[in-house]
Amino acid sequence: MSEDGSVSIPSRGWRLIQTREFGLLWWGQTTSQIGEGVNKVALLWFVYELTGSAMKMTMVGLLQTIPPLLFGPLIGVYLDRLPKKAVMIWVDLLRALLTVLIPTLYAMDRLSIEGLYGLIFLTSVVSTVFGPALVSAVPLLVRPSELMSANALIQGTNNIGMLLGPAISGVMIALIAAENVLFVNSATFLLSALCLMPIRFSIPHGAARDASSSVWEELKVGFRFVFGQQPMVLTLVIISSLYNLGVSAFVFILPVYAKEFLQVGPVQLGWLWSALGVGMLAASTWLAWKKQSDLQGRLRIVVSGMTIGGLAVCSLSLLETPLIAAGIVIIVGGSTAVLNPIVWALLQEVTPDHLIGRVLTTFSVGSMASAMAGMTGFGWVADTAGPAASLVGLGLVLLLAAAVAVSCARRARPITLAQA
């Protein structure tokens, strides 16, 4: 029996990839995520070659971060009004067009630095729509008992992109130059759109939207649901914000730790990055295989992951052996990667279909803001007190996330699936 009293159907786990609808979505995302991994390296390399300035290169990260913070909730309103399949297809097509414009204009000698920044910003605005649309579309393709597995498989595409994309990009930059690598990224977006086109999504069961409602009124409805009506959602926002505060900063502290503590060069740093990706991919694979448990069971996984991750990050401050450190980094990657698929599944279960876009974009804004705070704050700590102090602080933040999850698990009640 399931949590709502109905007869449960066994989850297909990783075999979801073999189904027609979800399989097409997964393969499309795998392709585009590898392309994104290729793009991250190629775009930064291209901007640095074009400008010769590290400061101007870091503007790329800033331009990619601002849109989700500024436009996230507003995008959520329109996402709830539109069919998710059409949104994702158009987003992929627009990203393909905007990406291909960069090398095209450069080849025509018509690309200024201001124009480049503008294209990067527009691409980020469009991309802000895709993540929430993807997560909100998953329940339209799988059974409720398969949400955790499906989300883990979707997260796995990002892990695959993280592992393969940068390595492929480095080789391609050497062969065909950074600007031409962007053509490859554009092609992956087109392939993703082609994979989406034949997918048949089920019809959402959400209530019809009141056509007379203004954008502001619909924004308020979403905010009330997150901050007032559904305590579980607000708790998940807090847990995820703490997670992003720590994990996002860890990624940026890792090079400092590698250089100052381990006394290694860029090749060994690359191995540490790969170790993090291996751990994350292993965790995603395990969650995809694991049968979805009840609410308390899933929260216990979050508690265990955040606790192990927090202790592992703290222990790195005591290690100076690269090989042992790489093993610990694998543990960090695996333990922290369990959170997002579980949180996404819980949000999908408790949020009515007609609110899912607003809830997910509001959720993303909190995560993005905390990630920026973590990168800034713990970067400052690493500069002033050293990487060891920063790592201990990061570990304590993850342990705090575990403590909040413990509190949530103790007072949690069985989930009633969201109804319109």
C-alpha positions, -999 to +999 in steps of 0.1 A: +000+000+000+012+035-007+011+065+016-023+076+004-038+042+010-038+030-027-022-001-040+014+008-050+029-003-083+066-013-083+090+014-095+108+007-127+139+025-113+167+029-138+146+010-164+127+042-169+154+050-195+141+021-215+106+036-217+098+056-248+087+089-232+111+092-203+139+076-223+136+103-250+137+130-223+168+114-206+188+110-238+180+146-249+191+159-215+223+138-215+232+152-249+225+188-239+242+185-205+274+172-222+271+202-245+267+224-215+299+209-200+317+215-233+303+251-234+314+261-199+351+255-207+349+268-243+330+300-235+353+310-206+384+302-228+370+322-257+362+352-235+396+352-220+413+349-254+391+377-267+396+401-238+428+389-221+412+399-188+403+375-159+379+401-146+360+403-179+360+365-179+344+363-145+316+385-158+303+354-177+295+338-143+278+369-131+257+373-162+246+337-159+236+341-122+216+374-123+186+363-144+174+335-121+175+359-092+158+387-110+132+369-131+127+335-114+093+341-097+079+360-127+090+332-150+072+308-127+039+325-133+041+322-171+055+287-168+023+277-150+002+292-178+020+273-206+024+236-217+057+223-204+066+204-236+063+235-258+082+256-234+112+232-233+113+228-270+113+266-276+139+272-249+162+246-266+157+262-300+163+297-287+195+285-268+207+269-300+202+301-319+218+324-293+248+301-289+254+298-326+253+336-330+285+340-309+309+322-333+290+334-363+293+371-354+329+365-344+337+350-378+321+380-395+341+403-373+309+418-359+312+406-323+319+433-296+325+425-260+292+442-252+274+421-278+290+390-264+278+398-229+243+406-242+241+372-259+253+354-227+228+373-207+199+365-230+209+328-231+209+328-193+174+344-192+161+317-216+179+289-197+163+301-164+130+287-178+143+253-187+152+238-152+118+244-136+100+233-167+119+201-168+113+193-131+076+202-134+073+179-165+087+148-148+055+139-129+037+140-163+059+111-175+063+087-145+042+072-117+042+089-083+062+060-069+089+066-095+095+103-089+127+099-068+142+075-094+132+098-123+147+128-106+179+109-098+182+099-135+177+135-146+204+146-121+226+119-135+226+136-169+241+167-152+268+145-136+276+129-169+279+163-185+302+174-157+324+143-162+326+143-200+319+178-211+351+196-199+374+168-211+358+168-245+359+206-246+396+207-239+404+183-268+381+202-292+395+236-283+429+223-292+416+209-325+392+235-338+395+266-315+372+277-287+348+297-308+340+268-331+334+245-301+303+267-295+288+253-327+289+219-311+270+232-280+243+247-303+239+213-320+233+196-287+204+219-279+189+211-313+192+174-306+175+179-272+146+197-289+143+168-314+141+143-286+114+164-269+092+167-300+078+131-301+072+128-263+036+124-252+031+141-218+001+132-197-025+160-191-020+178-157-048+174-132-044+210-119-072+234-116-079+258-144-063+291-140-085+322-134-080+341-166-088+374-147-059+370-123-031+394-128+006+384-127+010+400-093-020+381-079-006+348-092+028+357-077+011+362-043-007+329-046+026+311-052+044+329-023+015+321+001+018+285-008+055+284-002+057+306+029+023+300+046+001+272+034+026+243+031+052+241+060+069+212+043+078+233+012+093+261+034+114+235+053+126+221+021+136+256+009+156+260+041+174+227+038+182+233+001+194+268+008+218+255+035+229+227+011+237+252-017+254+276+007+279+248+015+282+228-017+285+257-042+313+272-021+330+238-019+334+237-056+353+270-056+373+263-025+386+230-040+413+247-062+426+267-032+427+235-011+445+216-039+472+242-042+477+253-006+471+220+013+479+193-012+506+211-031+494+198-064+490+213-099+462+216-124+463+179-135+458+166-100+431+193-095+413+179-125+414+145-109+398+160-078+370+175-099+365+141-116+364+125-081+335+148-071+317+140-103+322+102-098+307+104-063+277+124-076+270+100-104+273+070-081+247+086-058+224+094-086+226+058-099+219+044-065+188+066-060+175+057-094+178+020-085+165+023-049+128+018-043+111+050-032+104+049+005+079+068+027+085+104+037+105+096+069+126+072+050+135+097+023+143+124+049+165+099+067+185+096+035+189+134+034+200+134+070+226+107+064+239+123+033+243+158+048+258+143+080+284+122+061+291+151+037+296+176+065+320+153+084+338+145+051+343+181+042+356+189+078+380+160+076+396+174+044+410+202+065+432+176+082+444+158+051+475+166+030+477+133+010+462+138-025+451+102-030+432+100+004+418+135-003+404+123-037+387+094-019+371+118+006+360+141-023+342+111-038+324+106-005+315+143-005+301+141-040+281+110-033+267+121+001+256+155-011+241+144-044+213+126-027+195+158-017+181+172-049+163+142-064+146+136-030+137+173-026+124+176-061+102+145-056+087+159-024+080+192-041+063+174-070+042+154-046+029+182-024+025+210-050-007+212-071+000+211-108-012+247-114+014+260-089+044+239-097+062+265-119+059+292-093+070+270-065+100+256-083+112+291-095+108+305-060+127+275-047+154+281-073+158+318-063+165+308-027+190+282-038+208+306-061+209+334-036+224+311-009+249+297-035+261+333-042+263+340-005+283+308+001+308+315-028+314+350-016+314+344+022+335+312+023+358+326-004+365+355+019+371+331+048+396+311+027+414+343+019+415+357+054+417+326+076+429+299+052+412+270+033+411+248+064+388+273+083+366+276+052+363+238+049+353+234+085+327+262+081+313+244+050+311+212+068+292+228+097+267+243+073+260+208+058+256+194+094+231+222+101+212+212+070+211+176+085+198+190+118+170+208+100+161+176+081+161+157+114+136+182+128+115+179+097+115+141+098+104+140+135+073+161+128+065+150+093+033+132+085+026+110+055+023+130+023-011+135+007-006+138-030-013+173-042-047+178-057-061+207-076 
